[in-house]
Every structure is written in C-alpha cells, then in structure tokens.
Amino acid sequence: MTHRTAMPGPADTAPPQDAPPLLSDRLTEWARTRDAGNRAAVAALIEEDSILAREDVQRLLIVETGAGLFCDWPRFESRYRSELALNAGEDAFLTLLIATAFPRVVPLWRLEELGDQRLGIVLRALVRLAGSDAIAVGTRTGAGGC
C-alpha cells in the first residue's frame, strides 16, 4: 500500500500520473461514506501518521478487496494488543481511536448531543486528564473542518 509519511515540501515533486493513489487518500475516500466515528478515526489515524506508516498496522487494520479497501475495526480491536509491539502512547492512541470508530462501545456518540459549550468543556477536561498544558481548546474562526 502506498503511504506518504511526510507532508510534501517545496523540493518535493508531485507523484507521477500513473502512480497508485496514496493510502491516506484511499482511506479518506472510503471514510467519506461512513459514519462520523469512522470518519473521525480515519482522520486521526492519518493525522498522527506514524502508526499508519507501520506495515504491521496496515496488515491488521486495512482490508483490500477488488472493490477497494476498508478499515476492519472489529478485527483490529480484537487482535492489536496481541499482535503489535506498542509503546504506552501508541496503545493509548489506538484504544481511543477504536473508541472513536466504535463510539457505542464507549458512549462517545453522546458528544453529538453536547452542543458547542459543553463539548469545549469536555475537551478541556480530557486535555487536563492527559496532563497536558500545551493543547488549547477553543473556538475556531473561519470555516475549517474535515
């Protein structure tokens, strides 16, 4: 699977026209038709980048068929701890990523019901829980988004 692990810089050139699509592009395309949990989990996996670049993660998570590819979250969730060598940060990230992909396992789907003010409060609480003072959670200006 073709995967770009770094953002292109000024010296980089565009891939040749006949090059296969990047894994991140293919996953984004697949996730576009999925629920919010899958879209958020795929976006986070792509943004984090180093875990997706691992071939062992790709083999365990991504299934390629004649019709395209998809993330097999149930298979991944049942096997990732026994089959992948992970440090504590990678394990925590993947645990929360799986909870994002399956928001009904941990009731993350309730985030949809919070509204902006309470969502900000919960996100700031998660940042505090993680012991971080470097992450700011606030109101975004402009029309950003995924």
QUIGI-V473795 format. One record per backbone hydrogen bond with DSSP energy under -1.0 kcal/mol. CO is the residue of the C=O (numbers start at 0). NH is the residue of the N-H. If there is no record, write none. Layout:
co: [CO CO]
nh: [NH NH]
//
This chain:
co: [1 8 15 21 22 23 24 25 26 27 29 30 34 35 36 37 38 39 40 41 42 43 44 47 48 50 53 54 55 56 57 60 62 64 67 69 70 71 72 73 74 75 78 79 86 87 88 89 90 91 92 93 94 95 96 97 101 102 102 105 106 107 108 109 110 114 115 116 117 118 119 120 121 122 123 124 125 126 127]
nh: [22 11 18 25 26 27 28 29 30 31 32 33 38 39 40 41 42 43 44 45 46 47 48 49 52 53 57 58 59 60 61 71 69 67 64 62 72 75 76 77 78 79 82 83 90 91 92 93 94 95 96 97 98 99 100 101 104 107 108 107 109 110 111 112 113 118 119 120 121 122 123 124 125 126 127 128 129 131 130]
//
